[in-house]
Amino acid sequence: MSHHLRFRRRLVVTGIVIGALLSGSALTAAADSRPAPRETRAGLDPALVAGRGATVPFVEQEAENAFTNGERIGPSREAYTLPAEASGRTAVRLTERGQYVEFTLTRPANALTLRYSIPDTADGGGLRAPLDVTVNGKRKQTMTLTSEYAWLYGMYPFSNDPQVDPIPGWWKPEPDPVTKPFRPNHFYDEQRLLLGKTYRAGDRVRFEIPRSTPASWYVLDVADFELVAPPKKAPARSLDVRLFGADPTGRRDAAPAIDRAIAAARKIGWSVFIPAGTFQVNRHIVVDKVTVQGAGNWWSIIKGSVLPLAQPAPDKSVHWAPGFYGKYAADGGSTHVHLADFAIESDVRDRIDTDQVNGVGGAIGGGSSIRGLYLHHTKVGIWLDGPMDGLLIRDNIIVDQIADGMNLHLGVSTVRATNNFVRNSGDDGLAMWSEVNSAGLVNHNNVYDHNTVQTPVLANNIAIYGGRDNAVTDNLVADPIREGSTLHAGSRFTSTPFEGKLVFARNTTVRGAPRDLNWDLGLGAIWLYALQSDMEGQIEITDSSFLDSTYNAFMFVVDWPVKDEYSLTNVTVRNIRVDGTGTNVVNARVGGGATFENVDARNVGAPFINNCGTFHFEGPPEFNVQLLEGNDGGWTNASWCEDRPPVVPPPAPSPWN
């Protein structure tokens, strides 16, 4: 070999080495530019909300923290906008072929849930659009996203018509003529996907706009990654619904077969097993003194349609849809019912309040339980009408409801709802409604504890309407949108008076206290509302954290027409941390008073106490803010009232040293 050739070879080899080094540097730089994967809870570092909310089988990752060539939208907290309804008030918009959001797994996973929005059609009927999913650039699957269960318009009870007009006679802040579409809202939906194999931490899951799609944009909000266990086997002493003719392919109506299985199981004292499969059910399955067990809520799917009834039912329903119902209280109610480990995929697309098209309903008590269900696209996930008592509701996932996530209504007692995850309800996430009734029934001794409730598009994350000796403890509640906040107690909706003690303890609120559009007024992360009667029962608010409140941490309020009739008294606030308020720590717009002890606040946007009382502006403040020991951060009891103080957005929450 000549010297010239050896020299050329050295140049080539050297070039290859240098190229490889440069390429490696470029790859390293590209890798370094990729954000580190971040798990969140309610859009925050999990350390900031430790010990609060539900322990769930999945981990959340926000799209705005992932690797993307799309457009970050938000943050914004203005109702009727896509960012406001997103988890953490921020999301990612994709508009062109090839745009993507790519998540890096932090733990092994074989399944995911994607929360997203796509446009509606011009007539409000809904659009379907594909979205490609790959892992490490391989094994492409295509999800078919839909807007059919999202995009409501207008005033309560809402419409699927983008051209709907305001309801005549209702006060509204918008001037006439209103812009069309009128008040679009409830933008998001979510969908589950099994990945077909288990992937490891570090593997990359990409969602990408495909070559052809009818959607002009996609907004991706959050992805939940999960390691789903194999289907459970039939328990001993159980009857498989397939033995009674239930079709696991979903082609034939399985409701009669499930009824037969339940009847047979009750006779011999066995349980009913729903194996892996999709079972078509388009009506109520009535349960009493029976256990109905699935193979897991990813595997055993009850799926059906909303169908019109030939004539209204005795309960005033004009439609039926899939649901498991106890007997109504008037018929004696149901006891010793156990529902577990299956999903209900319904088809509710609008709100008709007389319709019983809920996932679980009726009266179920007497040592019953509801566990491990996935309730999707029902009107209300769980709505129970008393009188009834003695029920455990735990480990359920309730998402994308048209109305409430859960409501305990009319003389419900000794119910514990714990470790449930609720997201994207169309009304209160979790409610206890002790409505006045001729029998004098009162909701009492119920507990909502260790639940996570996120992004209710209307009303509150957790709301208590009257009742006696109820408790709301250890919950994580975040991102209410309008006409409500994260925690609420109110004498409203013809509720019974508050009696005994109502406890709010060890809760964490995140980005609560939105602006009420009707009042044009900022609410509190927790707000108490004396609308229809005095609120005289003891209310304790203790050992909690209020993080990044848009307006106030606490609000005590009465409506103007009854401002001299009702007051709010006997409230104790103790051992609270307030990290960030856009305006005040306390906003009082009612007569009465409360005591405050060991309430520490920082990053407060206005004077700590805004005491407008009942707006007489004469004499001492009409709401007595009694400061006891240990209140730190800038408290003063000076009389100050500003109707609508300017908002100073606080910094993001951080560890409290």
C-alpha positions as CSV (number, residue, x, y, z in Angstrom):
1,M,0.0,0.0,0.0
2,S,1.4,3.4,-1.0
3,H,2.0,6.2,1.5
4,H,-0.6,8.2,-0.3
5,L,-3.3,5.5,0.1
6,R,-2.4,4.9,3.8
7,F,-2.7,8.7,4.3
8,R,-6.1,8.8,2.6
9,R,-7.3,5.8,4.7
10,R,-6.2,7.6,7.9
11,L,-8.2,10.7,6.7
12,V,-11.3,8.6,6.1
13,V,-11.0,6.7,9.4
14,T,-10.3,10.0,11.2
15,G,-13.2,11.6,9.5
16,I,-15.5,8.7,10.5
17,V,-14.3,9.0,14.1
18,I,-14.7,12.7,14.1
19,G,-18.1,12.4,12.4
20,A,-19.2,9.9,15.0
21,L,-18.0,12.1,17.8
22,L,-19.7,15.1,16.3
23,S,-22.8,13.0,15.7
24,G,-22.7,11.7,19.2
25,S,-22.3,15.2,20.5
26,A,-25.3,16.3,18.4
27,L,-27.3,13.3,19.7
28,T,-26.3,14.1,23.2
29,A,-27.3,17.7,22.7
30,A,-30.6,16.6,21.3
31,A,-31.1,14.2,24.2
32,D,-30.1,17.0,26.6
33,S,-32.8,19.2,25.0
34,R,-35.5,16.7,25.7
35,P,-37.2,17.5,29.0
36,A,-36.7,15.0,31.8
37,P,-39.9,13.0,32.3
38,R,-42.1,14.4,35.1
39,E,-44.8,12.7,37.1
40,T,-47.4,15.1,38.5
41,R,-50.5,15.1,40.6
42,A,-53.0,17.8,39.9
43,G,-50.3,19.4,37.7
44,L,-47.9,19.8,40.6
45,D,-44.8,18.0,41.9
46,P,-46.3,15.1,43.9
47,A,-44.3,16.1,47.0
48,L,-46.4,19.3,47.3
49,V,-49.6,17.2,47.7
50,A,-48.2,14.2,49.5
51,G,-50.8,12.4,51.7
52,R,-53.8,13.9,50.0
53,G,-56.2,12.5,47.5
54,A,-56.5,9.0,46.0
55,T,-53.8,6.4,45.5
56,V,-54.4,5.4,41.9
57,P,-52.9,2.7,39.7
58,F,-51.6,5.1,37.1
59,V,-49.1,8.0,37.0
60,E,-49.9,11.3,35.4
61,Q,-47.8,13.2,32.9
62,E,-48.8,16.6,31.6
63,A,-48.4,17.2,27.9
64,E,-46.8,20.6,28.5
65,N,-44.0,18.9,30.3
66,A,-43.4,16.4,27.5
67,F,-41.3,16.5,24.3
68,T,-43.3,18.2,21.6
69,N,-43.1,20.3,18.4
70,G,-46.6,21.6,19.1
71,E,-47.8,24.8,20.7
72,R,-48.2,25.2,24.4
73,I,-51.5,26.9,25.2
74,G,-52.2,28.6,28.6
75,P,-52.0,29.1,31.4
76,S,-55.4,30.6,31.6
77,R,-58.3,30.5,34.1
78,E,-60.9,32.2,32.0
79,A,-64.0,30.0,31.6
80,Y,-65.0,28.8,28.1
81,T,-61.4,28.4,27.0
82,L,-59.4,25.2,26.3
83,P,-56.5,26.1,28.7
84,A,-58.9,26.8,31.6
85,E,-60.4,23.3,31.4
86,A,-57.0,21.6,31.1
87,S,-55.3,19.9,34.0
88,G,-52.9,22.5,35.4
89,R,-54.6,25.1,33.1
90,T,-52.1,24.4,30.3
91,A,-52.0,22.0,27.4
92,V,-50.4,21.4,24.0
93,R,-52.1,22.2,20.6
94,L,-51.2,20.2,17.5
95,T,-52.3,21.6,14.1
96,E,-50.1,20.0,11.3
97,R,-49.3,16.6,10.0
98,G,-46.3,15.2,11.9
99,Q,-46.8,17.3,15.0
100,Y,-46.6,15.3,18.2
101,V,-46.3,15.0,21.9
102,E,-43.9,12.4,23.2
103,F,-43.8,11.1,26.8
104,T,-41.0,9.2,28.4
105,L,-42.2,6.5,30.7
106,T,-41.1,6.8,34.3
107,R,-42.4,3.3,35.3
108,P,-43.3,0.1,33.4
109,A,-46.7,0.4,31.6
110,N,-48.8,-1.6,29.2
111,A,-51.8,0.8,29.0
112,L,-52.6,4.5,28.9
113,T,-55.4,7.0,29.2
114,L,-55.2,10.1,27.0
115,R,-57.2,13.3,27.9
116,Y,-57.7,15.4,24.8
117,S,-59.9,17.8,22.8
118,I,-60.7,18.0,19.1
119,P,-63.1,20.4,17.3
120,D,-66.8,19.9,17.2
121,T,-68.7,19.9,13.9
122,A,-70.7,23.0,12.8
123,D,-74.0,21.4,13.8
124,G,-72.7,20.1,17.2
125,G,-73.1,16.4,16.3
126,G,-69.4,15.6,16.9
127,L,-66.3,14.7,15.0
128,R,-64.1,11.6,14.9
129,A,-60.5,11.8,14.0
130,P,-57.4,9.5,14.1
131,L,-54.3,9.9,16.2
132,D,-51.3,7.7,15.8
133,V,-49.6,6.2,18.8
134,T,-46.1,4.7,18.6
135,V,-43.7,3.4,21.3
136,N,-40.0,4.0,20.5
137,G,-41.1,4.7,16.9
138,K,-42.6,1.2,16.4
139,R,-45.8,-0.8,16.9
140,K,-48.0,2.0,15.6
141,Q,-51.6,1.9,16.8
142,T,-54.3,4.4,15.8
143,M,-56.7,5.8,18.3
144,T,-60.0,7.2,17.0
145,L,-60.7,10.3,19.1
146,T,-64.2,11.8,19.2
147,S,-65.8,15.1,20.2
148,E,-69.3,13.4,20.5
149,Y,-69.2,13.5,24.3
150,A,-67.8,17.0,24.6
151,W,-68.7,20.5,23.4
152,L,-71.8,21.6,25.2
153,Y,-73.3,25.1,24.6
154,G,-75.5,27.7,26.2
155,M,-77.0,27.9,29.6
156,Y,-78.0,25.1,32.0
157,P,-79.1,22.4,31.3
158,F,-77.0,23.0,28.1
159,S,-77.3,21.9,24.5
160,N,-75.4,20.2,21.7
161,D,-76.5,23.0,19.4
162,P,-73.8,25.6,18.8
163,Q,-76.5,28.1,17.7
164,V,-78.6,27.8,20.9
165,D,-79.9,31.1,22.2
166,P,-79.8,32.3,25.8
167,I,-82.8,31.2,27.9
168,P,-85.2,34.2,28.0
169,G,-85.6,35.8,31.4
170,W,-82.3,34.6,32.8
171,W,-79.8,37.2,33.8
172,K,-76.5,36.9,32.0
173,P,-73.4,39.0,31.8
174,E,-73.1,38.9,28.0
175,P,-74.7,41.7,26.0
176,D,-77.2,40.9,23.2
177,P,-76.9,39.7,20.6
178,V,-74.6,37.0,22.0
179,T,-71.7,35.6,20.0
180,K,-72.4,32.2,18.5
181,P,-71.5,29.5,19.3
182,F,-72.9,30.6,22.7
183,R,-70.8,29.5,25.7
184,P,-69.0,26.5,24.3
185,N,-67.7,24.4,27.2
186,H,-66.9,20.9,28.4
187,F,-64.2,20.5,25.7
188,Y,-62.3,17.5,26.9
189,D,-62.8,13.8,26.8
190,E,-60.5,10.8,27.5
191,Q,-59.9,7.4,26.0
192,R,-58.1,4.3,27.2
193,L,-55.6,2.2,25.2
194,L,-53.9,-1.1,25.8
195,L,-50.4,-1.1,24.4
196,G,-50.2,-4.9,23.7
197,K,-47.0,-5.4,25.8
198,T,-45.3,-4.0,28.8
199,Y,-42.8,-1.2,28.2
200,R,-40.0,-0.1,30.5
201,A,-39.2,3.1,32.2
202,G,-37.3,5.2,29.6
203,D,-39.4,4.0,26.6
204,R,-41.0,6.8,24.6
205,V,-44.7,7.0,23.8
206,R,-45.6,9.4,21.0
207,F,-49.0,10.8,19.9
208,E,-48.8,12.2,16.4
209,I,-51.1,13.7,13.8
210,P,-51.4,11.2,11.0
211,R,-51.2,11.9,7.3
212,S,-55.0,12.4,6.8
213,T,-57.4,13.7,9.4
214,P,-60.7,15.7,9.4
215,A,-59.6,17.5,12.6
216,S,-58.1,21.0,12.1
217,W,-56.4,20.7,15.5
218,Y,-55.8,18.4,18.5
219,V,-55.2,19.6,22.1
220,L,-53.5,17.0,24.3
221,D,-53.8,17.7,28.0
222,V,-52.5,14.8,30.2
223,A,-51.6,11.1,29.8
224,D,-52.0,8.5,32.5
225,F,-49.7,5.5,32.2
226,E,-50.6,2.2,33.9
227,L,-49.5,-1.4,34.4
228,V,-52.7,-3.3,34.1
229,A,-52.9,-6.7,35.6
230,P,-54.1,-9.7,33.6
231,P,-57.9,-10.4,33.8
232,K,-59.0,-11.9,37.1
233,K,-60.4,-15.4,37.1
234,A,-63.9,-16.3,38.3
235,P,-64.1,-16.5,42.1
236,A,-65.1,-19.7,43.7
237,R,-68.9,-20.1,44.0
238,S,-69.7,-17.8,41.2
239,L,-71.9,-18.0,38.1
240,D,-70.4,-16.8,34.8
241,V,-72.9,-14.7,32.9
242,R,-71.9,-16.5,29.7
243,L,-73.6,-19.6,31.1
244,F,-76.9,-17.7,30.9
245,G,-76.4,-16.6,27.3
246,A,-74.5,-13.3,27.7
247,D,-72.5,-12.4,24.5
248,P,-69.0,-11.2,25.3
249,T,-68.6,-9.7,21.8
250,G,-71.1,-7.0,22.5
251,R,-73.2,-7.9,19.4
252,R,-76.3,-9.1,21.2
253,D,-78.1,-7.7,24.2
254,A,-76.7,-9.2,27.4
255,A,-79.1,-7.6,29.9
256,P,-81.6,-10.6,30.0
257,A,-78.8,-13.1,30.5
258,I,-77.2,-10.9,33.3
259,D,-80.7,-10.7,35.0
260,R,-81.0,-14.5,34.8
261,A,-77.5,-15.0,36.3
262,I,-78.3,-12.6,39.2
263,A,-81.6,-14.4,39.9
264,A,-79.9,-17.8,39.9
265,A,-77.0,-16.6,42.1
266,R,-79.4,-15.2,44.7
267,K,-81.2,-18.5,44.9
268,I,-78.1,-20.5,45.7
269,G,-76.1,-17.8,47.6
270,W,-73.4,-17.5,45.0
271,S,-71.9,-14.4,43.2
272,V,-72.1,-13.3,39.6
273,F,-69.0,-13.1,37.5
274,I,-68.6,-10.9,34.4
275,P,-65.5,-12.2,32.5
276,A,-63.3,-10.3,30.1
277,G,-65.4,-9.0,27.2
278,T,-67.8,-6.4,26.1
279,F,-71.4,-6.9,27.1
280,Q,-74.2,-4.9,25.5
281,V,-76.6,-3.4,28.1
282,N,-79.0,-0.6,27.3
283,R,-81.0,-0.4,30.5
284,H,-80.8,-0.8,34.3
285,I,-79.6,-4.0,35.9
286,V,-81.5,-4.1,39.2
287,V,-79.4,-5.6,42.1
288,D,-80.3,-6.6,45.6
289,K,-78.5,-9.0,47.9
290,V,-76.0,-10.0,45.3
291,T,-72.3,-9.6,44.4
292,V,-71.4,-8.8,40.8
293,Q,-67.7,-9.2,40.2
294,G,-65.8,-8.4,37.0
295,A,-62.3,-9.5,35.8
296,G,-61.0,-5.9,36.2
297,N,-62.3,-2.6,34.8
298,W,-60.0,-2.7,31.8
299,W,-61.4,-6.1,30.8
300,S,-65.0,-6.5,31.8
301,I,-67.0,-3.8,29.9
302,I,-70.7,-3.0,30.2
303,K,-71.4,-0.9,27.1
304,G,-74.6,0.4,25.8
305,S,-76.7,3.2,24.3
306,V,-79.1,5.8,25.5
307,L,-82.5,4.6,24.2
308,P,-85.9,6.5,24.3
309,L,-88.7,4.9,26.4
310,A,-92.1,4.4,24.8
311,Q,-93.6,6.4,27.7
312,P,-92.1,8.1,30.7
313,A,-91.1,5.7,33.5
314,P,-92.4,6.2,37.1
315,D,-89.1,7.9,38.0
316,K,-89.8,10.4,35.2
317,S,-87.1,9.1,32.9
318,V,-87.7,9.4,29.2
319,H,-84.6,7.4,28.4
320,W,-82.8,4.3,29.7
321,A,-79.1,3.6,29.5
322,P,-76.7,1.0,31.0
323,G,-76.5,1.2,34.8
324,F,-76.6,-0.9,37.9
325,Y,-79.4,0.2,40.2
326,G,-80.5,-0.7,43.7
327,K,-84.2,-0.8,44.2
328,Y,-85.6,2.7,44.9
329,A,-86.1,3.6,48.5
330,A,-89.9,3.7,48.0
331,D,-89.7,0.0,47.0
332,G,-87.6,-0.9,50.1
333,G,-84.1,-0.2,48.7
334,S,-81.4,-2.8,48.3
335,T,-78.9,-4.2,50.8
336,H,-75.8,-6.4,50.7
337,V,-75.0,-5.5,47.2
338,H,-71.3,-5.6,46.1
339,L,-70.3,-4.3,42.7
340,A,-66.7,-4.6,41.7
341,D,-64.1,-4.6,39.0
342,F,-65.9,-3.8,35.8
343,A,-66.5,-0.7,33.6
344,I,-69.6,1.0,32.4
345,E,-69.2,2.7,29.1
346,S,-72.4,4.6,28.5
347,D,-73.5,7.0,25.7
348,V,-74.9,10.1,27.5
349,R,-74.4,13.2,25.4
350,D,-76.7,15.8,26.9
351,R,-78.2,16.6,30.2
352,I,-81.8,15.7,31.0
353,D,-82.2,16.0,34.7
354,T,-85.3,13.8,34.9
355,D,-83.4,10.9,33.2
356,Q,-82.0,8.1,35.4
357,V,-79.1,7.4,33.1
358,N,-76.4,7.1,35.8
359,G,-73.8,4.5,36.2
360,V,-75.0,3.4,39.7
361,G,-78.3,4.5,41.2
362,G,-81.2,3.8,43.4
363,A,-80.8,3.1,47.1
364,I,-77.9,0.7,48.0
365,G,-77.0,0.3,51.6
366,G,-77.1,-2.2,54.5
367,G,-73.5,-3.4,54.3
368,S,-73.0,-2.8,50.5
369,S,-69.9,-1.8,48.5
370,I,-69.0,-0.3,45.2
371,R,-65.3,-0.9,44.3
372,G,-63.0,-0.7,41.4
373,L,-65.5,0.5,38.8
374,Y,-64.6,2.6,35.8
375,L,-67.6,4.8,35.0
376,H,-67.5,6.7,31.7
377,H,-69.9,8.9,29.7
378,T,-72.8,8.4,32.1
379,K,-74.9,11.4,33.3
380,V,-73.8,10.9,36.9
381,G,-71.3,8.3,37.9
382,I,-73.0,7.4,41.2
383,W,-76.3,9.0,42.3
384,L,-78.0,7.5,45.3
385,D,-81.4,8.5,46.6
386,G,-82.2,7.8,50.2
387,P,-83.2,7.0,52.7
388,M,-80.4,4.5,52.8
389,D,-77.3,3.9,55.0
390,G,-74.2,1.7,55.3
391,L,-72.3,1.8,52.0
392,L,-68.6,1.8,51.1
393,I,-67.6,3.4,47.8
394,R,-63.9,3.1,47.0
395,D,-61.2,2.8,44.4
396,N,-63.5,3.9,41.5
397,I,-62.6,6.0,38.5
398,I,-65.4,8.4,37.4
399,V,-64.6,10.5,34.3
400,D,-66.3,12.6,31.6
401,Q,-69.7,12.9,33.2
402,I,-72.4,15.2,31.9
403,A,-73.5,16.1,35.5
404,D,-72.0,15.1,38.9
405,G,-69.4,12.6,39.5
406,M,-71.1,11.4,42.7
407,N,-74.1,12.7,44.7
408,L,-75.5,11.4,48.0
409,H,-79.1,12.7,48.0
410,L,-82.0,12.7,50.4
411,G,-81.4,11.1,53.8
412,V,-78.2,9.2,53.0
413,S,-76.2,8.2,56.1
414,T,-73.0,6.3,57.1
415,V,-71.6,6.3,53.6
416,R,-67.8,6.4,53.2
417,A,-66.5,7.3,49.8
418,T,-62.7,6.9,49.7
419,N,-59.9,6.6,47.3
420,N,-62.0,7.6,44.3
421,F,-60.7,9.5,41.3
422,V,-63.0,12.0,39.6
423,R,-62.2,14.1,36.5
424,N,-64.1,16.3,34.1
425,S,-67.5,16.2,35.7
426,G,-70.2,18.5,34.3
427,D,-71.3,19.5,37.7
428,D,-70.1,18.9,41.3
429,G,-67.4,16.3,41.4
430,L,-68.5,14.9,44.8
431,A,-71.7,16.2,46.4
432,M,-73.8,15.5,49.5
433,W,-77.3,17.0,49.0
434,S,-79.5,16.9,52.0
435,E,-82.7,18.1,50.4
436,V,-85.7,19.2,52.5
437,N,-88.4,16.5,52.4
438,S,-91.7,15.7,54.0
439,A,-90.3,12.8,56.0
440,G,-87.7,15.0,57.7
441,L,-84.8,12.9,56.4
442,V,-81.3,14.4,56.8
443,N,-78.0,13.4,55.3
444,H,-75.7,12.5,58.2
445,N,-72.5,10.8,59.2
446,N,-71.1,10.5,55.7
447,V,-67.4,10.9,54.8
448,Y,-65.6,11.9,51.7
449,D,-61.9,11.1,52.3
450,H,-58.7,10.5,50.3
451,N,-60.4,11.3,46.9
452,T,-58.9,13.2,44.0
453,V,-61.3,15.5,42.1
454,Q,-60.0,17.5,39.1
455,T,-61.4,19.9,36.5
456,P,-65.2,20.0,37.2
457,V,-66.4,22.3,34.4
458,L,-69.3,23.6,36.4
459,A,-69.8,24.0,40.2
460,N,-67.4,22.5,42.8
461,N,-64.9,19.8,43.3
462,I,-66.6,18.8,46.6
463,A,-69.8,20.4,47.8
464,I,-72.0,19.9,50.9
465,Y,-75.5,21.1,50.9
466,G,-77.0,20.9,54.4
467,G,-77.0,17.8,56.7
468,R,-75.6,16.8,60.1
469,D,-72.2,15.6,61.2
470,N,-70.6,15.0,57.8
471,A,-66.9,15.2,57.0
472,V,-64.6,16.0,54.0
473,T,-61.0,14.9,54.8
474,D,-57.7,14.2,53.1
475,N,-58.8,15.1,49.6
476,L,-56.9,16.6,46.7
477,V,-59.1,19.0,44.7
478,A,-58.0,21.1,41.7
479,D,-58.9,23.3,38.8
480,P,-62.6,24.2,39.1
481,I,-63.8,26.2,36.1
482,R,-66.9,28.3,36.9
483,E,-69.8,28.9,39.3
484,G,-68.0,27.0,42.0
485,S,-64.7,26.2,43.6
486,T,-62.6,23.5,45.1
487,L,-64.5,23.1,48.5
488,H,-68.0,24.4,49.3
489,A,-70.7,24.3,51.9
490,G,-74.0,26.1,51.2
491,S,-77.6,26.4,52.3
492,R,-78.8,26.1,48.8
493,F,-81.1,24.0,46.6
494,T,-83.7,23.7,49.4
495,S,-81.2,21.9,51.6
496,T,-81.8,21.1,55.3
497,P,-80.0,23.2,57.8
498,F,-76.4,22.5,58.8
499,E,-76.5,20.7,62.2
500,G,-74.0,19.2,64.4
501,K,-70.5,19.5,63.0
502,L,-69.3,19.7,59.4
503,V,-65.5,19.0,59.2
504,F,-63.2,20.0,56.4
505,A,-59.8,18.6,57.5
506,R,-56.4,17.8,55.8
507,N,-57.5,18.8,52.3
508,T,-55.3,20.4,49.6
509,T,-56.8,22.7,47.1
510,V,-54.9,23.6,43.9
511,R,-55.8,26.6,41.6
512,G,-59.2,27.0,43.2
513,A,-61.2,30.2,43.7
514,P,-62.2,31.1,40.1
515,R,-64.2,34.1,39.1
516,D,-67.9,33.7,39.3
517,L,-69.2,35.0,36.0
518,N,-72.6,35.9,37.2
519,W,-71.4,37.9,40.2
520,D,-68.2,39.0,38.4
521,L,-66.6,38.2,41.7
522,G,-63.7,36.0,42.8
523,L,-64.6,33.1,45.0
524,G,-62.6,31.3,47.7
525,A,-60.7,28.1,47.5
526,I,-63.2,27.2,50.2
527,W,-66.4,29.2,50.2
528,L,-69.4,29.1,52.5
529,Y,-72.7,30.5,51.2
530,A,-75.7,31.3,53.3
531,L,-78.3,31.6,50.6
532,Q,-81.6,30.1,51.9
533,S,-81.1,30.0,55.7
534,D,-78.7,30.9,58.5
535,M,-75.6,28.6,58.6
536,E,-75.4,28.1,62.4
537,G,-74.0,24.5,62.7
538,Q,-70.4,24.2,63.7
539,I,-68.0,24.2,60.7
540,E,-64.4,23.3,61.2
541,I,-61.7,24.0,58.6
542,T,-58.4,22.5,59.8
543,D,-55.0,21.2,58.9
544,S,-55.2,22.0,55.2
545,S,-53.3,23.6,52.3
546,F,-54.7,26.1,49.9
547,L,-52.3,26.4,46.9
548,D,-52.3,29.0,44.1
549,S,-55.9,30.4,44.6
550,T,-57.0,32.6,41.7
551,Y,-58.7,35.0,44.1
552,N,-59.3,34.3,47.8
553,A,-58.4,31.4,50.1
554,F,-61.6,31.8,52.2
555,M,-64.9,33.3,51.1
556,F,-68.0,33.8,53.3
557,V,-70.9,35.1,51.4
558,V,-74.6,35.8,51.3
559,D,-76.7,36.8,48.2
560,W,-77.6,40.5,48.0
561,P,-81.4,40.0,48.1
562,V,-81.1,38.2,51.5
563,K,-78.1,40.0,52.9
564,D,-79.9,41.2,56.0
565,E,-81.8,37.9,56.5
566,Y,-79.1,35.2,56.8
567,S,-75.8,35.0,58.6
568,L,-72.9,32.6,58.9
569,T,-71.6,31.8,62.3
570,N,-69.7,29.2,64.4
571,V,-66.9,28.7,61.9
572,T,-63.4,27.6,63.2
573,V,-60.3,27.9,61.0
574,R,-57.2,26.3,62.4
575,N,-53.7,25.1,61.2
576,I,-53.9,26.2,57.6
577,R,-51.2,27.1,55.0
578,V,-52.1,29.5,52.2
579,D,-49.5,29.6,49.4
580,G,-50.6,32.1,46.9
581,T,-53.8,34.1,46.5
582,G,-54.6,36.5,43.6
583,T,-56.4,38.8,46.1
584,N,-57.3,38.2,49.8
585,V,-56.9,35.4,52.3
586,V,-60.3,36.2,53.7
587,N,-63.2,37.8,51.7
588,A,-66.3,38.3,53.9
589,R,-69.5,39.4,52.3
590,V,-72.0,38.3,55.0
591,G,-72.9,38.9,58.6
592,G,-71.5,36.6,61.3
593,G,-68.0,35.6,62.1
594,A,-65.2,33.0,62.3
595,T,-62.1,32.4,64.3
596,F,-58.6,32.0,62.8
597,E,-55.7,30.2,64.6
598,N,-52.3,29.2,63.2
599,V,-53.1,30.3,59.7
600,D,-49.9,31.0,57.8
601,A,-50.1,32.8,54.5
602,R,-47.6,34.0,51.8
603,N,-47.6,35.3,48.3
604,V,-50.9,37.2,49.0
605,G,-52.0,39.6,46.3
606,A,-54.1,42.1,48.5
607,P,-54.7,42.9,52.1
608,F,-55.3,39.7,54.0
609,I,-58.8,40.5,55.2
610,N,-61.4,42.1,52.9
611,N,-64.4,42.6,55.1
612,C,-67.4,44.1,53.4
613,G,-69.9,42.3,55.6
614,T,-73.5,43.1,54.4
615,F,-72.4,46.4,52.9
616,H,-73.9,48.8,55.4
617,F,-70.6,50.5,56.0
618,E,-71.6,51.6,59.4
619,G,-70.0,50.8,62.7
620,P,-67.7,47.8,63.2
621,P,-67.3,45.2,60.4
622,E,-70.4,43.0,60.2
623,F,-68.3,39.8,59.9
624,N,-66.2,39.3,62.9
625,V,-62.7,38.0,61.8
626,Q,-61.4,36.9,65.2
627,L,-57.7,36.4,65.1
628,L,-56.4,34.0,67.7
629,E,-52.8,32.9,68.2
630,G,-50.2,31.9,65.5
631,N,-51.5,33.7,62.4
632,D,-48.4,34.6,60.4
633,G,-47.6,36.4,57.1
634,G,-49.1,39.8,57.4
635,W,-52.5,39.6,59.1
636,T,-54.2,42.7,60.4
637,N,-57.7,43.2,61.7
638,A,-58.0,46.7,60.3
639,S,-61.4,47.3,58.7
640,W,-61.0,47.3,54.9
641,C,-63.4,46.7,52.1
642,E,-62.8,46.6,48.4
643,D,-65.6,45.3,46.2
644,R,-63.3,43.9,43.5
645,P,-59.6,44.3,44.3
646,P,-57.1,43.9,41.5
647,V,-55.7,40.4,41.0
648,V,-52.0,39.8,41.4
649,P,-51.2,36.3,40.1
650,P,-49.0,34.5,42.7
651,P,-45.9,32.5,41.9
652,A,-46.2,28.7,41.6
653,P,-46.4,26.8,44.9
654,S,-43.2,25.6,46.4
655,P,-42.2,23.6,49.5
656,W,-43.0,25.2,52.8
657,N,-39.8,25.3,54.9
